[in-house]
Amino acid sequence: MPPEVLPRALEHPLPAGMRDLLPEESAARRSLARQVLHRFELHGYGLVTLPAFEFAEVLERGLGMLDPGDVLRFVEPESGEVAALRPDMTPQIARMIATRLRERPAPLRIAYEGTVLRRRSGRARKHRQIPQVGVELAGVTGPSGDLELLALAVEALQAAGLREFTLDVGDAGIVRTLLASRSPEEQARLSDAMGRKDEAELDDPTLRAVASMQGGRDVLVEGTRLLASTPAAGPARRLLALFDVALERGLGRHLVADLGEVRGFAYYTATIFHAYAAGTGDAVVSGGRYDELLGRFGCAMPAAGFAMDLDRAAEAMRAAGVTEPAVTRVVVFGPGAEARAAELRAAGTAAVTAETRAAAEEWARAWGFTHVLDSATGASIAALEAHPVHLAGGT
């Protein structure tokens, strides 16, 4: 059917914010996820698989009431209960720890991979489906647990091939305690202004000062001194102590202290951190400590975690010029092509067959295969100059 007469549903077949991935895009994402998950595995984090949706009550227990503007809900037909597509995987991990993993000894180190769905887009986000890999660490208090996660986040970013990035570290308790005496409406207004670093909207000199305090250890020392006589003195000292331990661990070249960090402060209880890299307008990694969450599921213990946004990581990788090493994949043509392709597959090399050299070259170009092989001669054939497909003999 010619494109001009396609039914409207096939012209735009996906709901807003959804998308397909073609083979080469899927391969790149799978490779990235595999590399990062391997780093998690080396640190003892066991991979779990989570369902795409949960009963809304489970998600609300972990996240608070779900904003209808953020979450896709539906009635689950088997039970008649309201379910929701997950906007975050941490409540699912909490549910799993409190039930199926309840008898396992702490600490619990859990890794996951999957897609979350959020109806509202982030600052730099066009898509509503967000592919993630992440970890949760339960049963270890800060700062030792926080330091483990900060170091692991750095390793994960390096495993993705990124060398230049910043890790913004804050403490949710700073802003929370400074706003504790305000009404919920004022808290929302002021935290939004702090998130935008809009000092003109802040009606308190301490809030205005904290909003702009971002930098190295000297800024953190200054902030701790400023907040010494306020309710935020404890969280500020806690952040300085963590920062110093992270410096001792050798993470200093990536660290930035941010005393006015507010994103997630209603969810996190202490440390908050975000990783940023050139080429993407949003955080590549987001995480922090949420010591109250597991208690909501009847299994109180300290917990922290982080997630890497695979789309944002891929953008940063492209901006940094990080490329995946080419994986040899061969199109074989000529007499005995299937037998030769079978030999290649047995040796672990992807191989398909084509009837002619022209067909082999066309198919290789279209599908990203790296080599074309003449099974009859087994001899080298001149490399293609116009496209990165090589014609080779004995492989």
C-alpha positions as CSV (number, residue, x, y, z in Angstrom):
1,M,0.0,0.0,0.0
2,P,1.5,3.4,-1.0
3,P,2.4,5.6,2.0
4,E,0.0,8.3,0.9
5,V,-3.0,6.0,1.5
6,L,-1.9,4.5,4.8
7,P,-4.7,4.5,7.4
8,R,-4.2,7.4,9.8
9,A,-3.5,5.0,12.7
10,L,-0.4,3.7,10.7
11,E,0.8,7.2,9.9
12,H,1.2,8.0,13.6
13,P,0.8,4.5,15.2
14,L,2.3,5.4,18.6
15,P,0.8,7.3,21.6
16,A,2.5,10.6,22.4
17,G,5.8,10.1,24.0
18,M,6.2,6.5,22.9
19,R,8.7,5.3,20.3
20,D,10.2,2.3,18.6
21,L,13.9,1.3,18.5
22,L,15.4,0.0,15.3
23,P,17.9,-2.9,15.4
24,E,21.0,-0.8,15.7
25,E,19.4,1.4,18.3
26,S,18.3,-1.6,20.3
27,A,21.8,-3.1,20.1
28,A,23.4,0.1,21.3
29,R,21.1,0.3,24.3
30,R,21.5,-3.3,25.1
31,S,25.3,-3.0,25.0
32,L,25.2,0.0,27.3
33,A,22.9,-1.6,29.8
34,R,25.0,-4.8,29.8
35,Q,28.2,-2.9,30.6
36,V,26.6,-1.0,33.5
37,L,24.9,-4.0,34.9
38,H,28.2,-5.9,34.8
39,R,29.7,-3.2,37.0
40,F,26.8,-3.6,39.4
41,E,27.3,-7.4,39.4
42,L,31.0,-7.0,40.3
43,H,29.9,-5.1,43.4
44,G,27.6,-7.9,44.5
45,Y,24.3,-6.4,43.3
46,G,21.9,-9.2,42.2
47,L,19.6,-8.5,39.2
48,V,15.8,-8.8,39.7
49,T,13.1,-8.5,37.2
50,L,10.0,-6.4,38.1
51,P,6.5,-6.3,36.6
52,A,5.5,-3.5,34.3
53,F,2.6,-2.4,36.5
54,E,1.6,-2.7,40.1
55,F,-1.5,-2.2,42.1
56,A,-1.8,1.6,42.7
57,E,-1.8,1.0,46.4
58,V,1.7,-0.4,46.4
59,L,3.1,2.5,44.4
60,E,1.2,5.0,46.6
61,R,2.6,3.4,49.7
62,G,6.1,4.1,48.4
63,L,5.6,7.4,46.6
64,G,2.6,9.0,48.3
65,M,-0.6,9.8,46.5
66,L,0.0,9.4,42.7
67,D,-0.8,12.5,40.8
68,P,-3.3,11.6,38.0
69,G,-1.3,13.9,35.8
70,D,1.8,11.8,36.2
71,V,0.6,8.2,36.2
72,L,-1.3,6.0,33.8
73,R,-3.9,4.1,35.7
74,F,-6.4,1.4,34.8
75,V,-8.6,-1.2,36.4
76,E,-6.9,-4.6,36.5
77,P,-9.6,-6.9,35.0
78,E,-8.8,-10.0,37.1
79,S,-9.1,-8.4,40.5
80,G,-11.0,-5.2,39.8
81,E,-8.3,-3.3,41.6
82,V,-6.8,0.0,40.3
83,A,-3.4,-0.6,38.9
84,A,-0.8,1.8,37.5
85,L,2.1,1.6,35.1
86,R,5.1,2.2,37.2
87,P,6.6,5.7,37.3
88,D,9.4,4.5,39.6
89,M,10.9,1.1,40.4
90,T,12.0,1.8,44.0
91,P,8.6,1.1,45.6
92,Q,8.6,-2.3,43.7
93,I,12.0,-3.1,45.2
94,A,10.7,-2.1,48.6
95,R,7.7,-4.4,48.2
96,M,10.0,-7.2,47.1
97,I,12.3,-6.7,50.1
98,A,9.4,-6.6,52.6
99,T,7.9,-9.8,51.2
100,R,10.0,-12.3,49.2
101,L,13.4,-11.1,50.4
102,R,12.4,-10.5,54.0
103,E,14.4,-13.4,55.4
104,R,17.6,-12.6,53.5
105,P,20.3,-11.1,55.7
106,A,21.2,-7.5,55.2
107,P,22.7,-5.7,53.5
108,L,20.5,-6.3,50.4
109,R,22.1,-5.2,47.2
110,I,19.6,-5.2,44.3
111,A,20.0,-4.3,40.7
112,Y,17.3,-3.8,38.1
113,E,16.7,-2.9,34.5
114,G,13.4,-1.7,33.0
115,T,11.3,1.1,31.7
116,V,9.3,3.5,33.8
117,L,6.4,5.6,32.3
118,R,5.6,9.1,33.3
119,R,2.9,11.3,31.7
120,R,4.7,14.5,32.3
121,S,8.0,15.3,30.6
122,G,11.2,16.5,32.3
123,R,13.0,19.7,31.5
124,A,14.8,18.2,28.5
125,R,12.6,15.1,27.9
126,K,10.4,14.4,24.9
127,H,9.7,10.8,25.7
128,R,7.5,9.5,28.5
129,Q,9.0,6.0,28.5
130,I,12.3,6.2,30.4
131,P,14.7,3.2,30.2
132,Q,16.7,2.7,33.3
133,V,19.3,0.5,35.1
134,G,19.7,1.0,38.8
135,V,20.6,-0.3,42.2
136,E,19.1,-0.2,45.7
137,L,21.1,-0.8,48.8
138,A,19.1,-1.7,52.0
139,G,20.5,-2.2,55.5
140,V,23.5,0.1,55.3
141,T,23.4,3.5,56.9
142,G,25.1,6.7,55.7
143,P,27.8,7.7,55.1
144,S,29.1,4.3,54.3
145,G,26.1,3.3,52.2
146,D,26.1,6.7,50.5
147,L,29.8,6.5,49.7
148,E,29.3,3.0,48.2
149,L,26.6,4.3,45.9
150,L,28.6,7.5,44.9
151,A,31.6,5.4,44.0
152,L,29.4,2.9,42.1
153,A,27.7,5.7,40.2
154,V,31.1,7.0,39.1
155,E,32.1,3.5,38.0
156,A,28.8,3.1,36.1
157,L,29.4,6.3,34.2
158,Q,32.9,5.3,33.4
159,A,31.7,1.9,32.2
160,A,29.5,3.8,29.8
161,G,32.7,5.4,28.4
162,L,32.1,8.8,30.0
163,R,35.2,10.5,31.5
164,E,34.0,14.1,32.0
165,F,30.9,14.4,34.2
166,T,29.9,16.1,37.5
167,L,28.3,14.5,40.5
168,D,26.2,17.1,42.3
169,V,25.7,16.1,45.9
170,G,23.3,17.6,48.3
171,D,21.2,16.8,51.4
172,A,17.4,16.8,51.4
173,G,17.4,17.7,55.1
174,I,18.8,21.2,54.5
175,V,15.9,22.6,52.5
176,R,13.4,20.5,54.3
177,T,14.3,21.8,57.7
178,L,14.5,25.4,56.5
179,L,11.0,25.2,55.1
180,A,9.4,23.0,57.8
181,S,7.6,26.0,59.5
182,R,6.0,27.1,56.2
183,S,2.6,26.0,54.9
184,P,2.4,23.3,52.3
185,E,1.6,26.0,49.7
186,E,4.6,28.1,50.7
187,Q,6.8,25.0,50.7
188,A,5.8,24.2,47.2
189,R,6.3,27.8,46.0
190,L,9.7,28.3,47.7
191,S,11.1,24.9,46.7
192,D,10.1,25.6,43.1
193,A,11.9,29.0,43.3
194,M,15.0,27.3,44.8
195,G,15.0,24.7,42.1
196,R,15.1,27.5,39.5
197,K,17.7,29.4,41.6
198,D,15.3,32.3,41.4
199,E,16.5,34.4,44.4
200,A,14.0,37.2,43.7
201,E,11.2,34.8,44.6
202,L,12.8,33.8,48.0
203,D,11.6,35.9,50.9
204,D,14.3,34.8,53.4
205,P,18.0,35.8,53.3
206,T,19.1,32.3,54.4
207,L,17.1,30.7,51.6
208,R,18.6,33.1,49.1
209,A,22.1,32.4,50.2
210,V,21.6,28.6,50.2
211,A,20.1,28.7,46.7
212,S,23.3,29.9,45.2
213,M,25.7,27.7,47.2
214,Q,27.1,25.3,44.7
215,G,30.8,24.4,44.2
216,G,33.7,22.7,45.9
217,R,34.5,22.0,49.6
218,D,35.1,25.7,50.4
219,V,31.5,26.5,49.4
220,L,30.3,23.7,51.6
221,V,32.4,24.9,54.6
222,E,30.9,28.4,54.1
223,G,27.4,27.0,54.0
224,T,27.9,24.9,57.1
225,R,29.1,28.1,58.9
226,L,26.0,30.0,57.6
227,L,23.6,27.4,58.8
228,A,25.3,26.7,62.2
229,S,22.5,28.4,64.1
230,T,19.6,27.2,62.0
231,P,17.6,23.9,62.1
232,A,19.6,22.9,59.0
233,A,22.9,22.8,60.9
234,G,22.8,19.0,61.3
235,P,22.2,18.1,57.6
236,A,24.8,20.7,56.5
237,R,27.5,19.0,58.8
238,R,26.3,15.6,57.5
239,L,26.9,16.7,53.9
240,L,30.3,18.1,54.7
241,A,31.3,14.8,56.4
242,L,30.2,12.8,53.3
243,F,32.0,15.1,51.0
244,D,35.2,14.7,52.9
245,V,35.0,10.9,52.9
246,A,34.3,11.0,49.1
247,L,37.3,13.2,48.6
248,E,39.4,10.7,50.5
249,R,38.0,8.0,48.3
250,G,39.4,9.8,45.2
251,L,36.0,11.0,43.8
252,G,37.0,14.7,44.1
253,R,37.4,15.5,40.4
254,H,33.7,14.7,39.8
255,L,32.2,16.2,43.0
256,V,30.2,19.4,43.3
257,A,28.4,20.3,46.5
258,D,24.9,21.8,46.2
259,L,23.3,23.0,49.4
260,G,20.2,24.2,47.7
261,E,19.3,21.0,45.9
262,V,15.5,20.4,46.2
263,R,14.6,17.8,43.6
264,G,13.2,14.9,45.4
265,F,13.6,16.5,48.8
266,A,10.1,15.4,49.8
267,Y,11.0,11.8,49.0
268,Y,14.7,11.5,50.1
269,T,15.6,11.8,53.8
270,A,19.3,12.8,53.5
271,T,21.8,12.5,50.7
272,I,20.7,13.5,47.2
273,F,22.9,13.2,44.1
274,H,22.7,13.8,40.3
275,A,25.2,13.2,37.6
276,Y,25.4,15.5,34.6
277,A,27.4,15.3,31.4
278,A,27.7,17.5,28.3
279,G,25.3,16.7,25.5
280,T,22.1,16.2,27.6
281,G,19.9,18.7,29.4
282,D,18.9,16.4,32.3
283,A,20.5,14.2,34.8
284,V,22.2,11.0,33.6
285,V,22.1,9.5,37.1
286,S,19.7,10.4,40.0
287,G,19.6,8.9,43.4
288,G,19.8,9.4,47.2
289,R,18.8,8.1,50.6
290,Y,15.2,7.3,51.6
291,D,15.4,5.7,55.0
292,E,11.7,6.0,55.7
293,L,10.5,4.1,52.6
294,L,10.9,0.5,53.7
295,G,9.1,1.2,57.0
296,R,6.0,2.0,55.0
297,F,6.1,-1.6,53.8
298,G,6.6,-3.0,57.4
299,C,10.3,-3.7,57.0
300,A,12.0,-0.7,58.4
301,M,15.7,-0.3,57.6
302,P,17.9,2.3,56.0
303,A,18.0,2.4,52.2
304,A,19.5,4.3,49.3
305,G,19.8,3.8,45.6
306,F,20.2,5.4,42.2
307,A,19.1,5.0,38.6
308,M,20.8,5.7,35.3
309,D,18.7,7.0,32.5
310,L,19.9,5.1,29.5
311,D,18.6,7.7,27.0
312,R,20.4,10.5,28.7
313,A,23.6,8.4,29.0
314,A,23.5,7.6,25.3
315,E,23.1,11.3,24.5
316,A,26.2,12.1,26.7
317,M,28.1,9.3,25.0
318,R,27.4,10.7,21.6
319,A,28.5,14.2,22.7
320,A,31.7,12.7,24.1
321,G,32.4,10.8,20.9
322,V,32.1,7.4,22.6
323,T,31.5,4.7,20.0
324,E,30.9,1.0,20.4
325,P,33.6,-1.3,19.0
326,A,32.3,-2.9,15.8
327,V,31.1,-6.4,16.2
328,T,31.9,-8.6,13.2
329,R,28.8,-9.7,11.4
330,V,29.1,-11.4,8.0
331,V,26.9,-11.8,4.9
332,V,28.1,-14.9,2.9
333,F,27.3,-15.4,-0.8
334,G,28.2,-17.9,-3.4
335,P,28.2,-21.8,-3.6
336,G,28.2,-23.4,-0.1
337,A,27.2,-20.1,1.5
338,E,24.9,-21.7,4.1
339,A,27.6,-24.2,5.2
340,R,30.1,-21.4,5.6
341,A,27.6,-19.3,7.5
342,A,26.9,-22.3,9.8
343,E,30.7,-22.5,10.6
344,L,30.8,-18.8,11.4
345,R,27.8,-19.1,13.7
346,A,29.4,-22.1,15.5
347,A,32.4,-19.9,16.1
348,G,30.2,-17.2,17.6
349,T,30.0,-14.8,14.7
350,A,26.7,-13.6,13.4
351,A,26.2,-14.7,9.7
352,V,23.5,-14.7,7.1
353,T,23.5,-15.7,3.4
354,A,22.6,-13.9,0.2
355,E,22.5,-15.2,-3.4
356,T,24.8,-12.7,-5.1
357,R,27.5,-10.3,-4.1
358,A,25.3,-7.3,-5.0
359,A,22.5,-8.6,-2.8
360,A,25.0,-9.3,0.0
361,E,26.5,-5.8,-0.2
362,E,23.0,-4.1,-0.2
363,W,21.8,-6.2,2.7
364,A,25.0,-5.6,4.7
365,R,24.7,-1.8,4.2
366,A,21.1,-1.7,5.2
367,W,21.4,-3.9,8.3
368,G,24.8,-2.8,9.6
369,F,26.7,-6.0,8.9
370,T,30.5,-5.5,8.8
371,H,31.8,-8.0,6.3
372,V,30.8,-9.7,3.0
373,L,32.4,-13.1,2.3
374,D,32.6,-14.9,-1.0
375,S,32.3,-18.6,0.0
376,A,33.5,-19.9,-3.3
377,T,37.0,-18.3,-3.3
378,G,37.6,-17.5,0.3
379,A,39.9,-14.8,-0.9
380,S,40.0,-11.2,0.2
381,I,37.9,-8.8,-1.9
382,A,38.6,-5.0,-2.1
383,A,37.1,-3.1,0.8
384,L,34.1,-0.9,0.1
385,E,35.1,2.8,0.2
386,A,31.7,4.4,0.3
387,H,30.4,2.5,3.3
388,P,31.9,0.9,6.4
389,V,31.2,-2.7,5.2
390,H,34.3,-4.8,4.5
391,L,34.6,-7.5,1.9
392,A,36.7,-10.3,3.3
393,G,37.8,-13.8,2.5
394,G,38.8,-16.3,5.3
395,T,37.2,-14.9,8.5
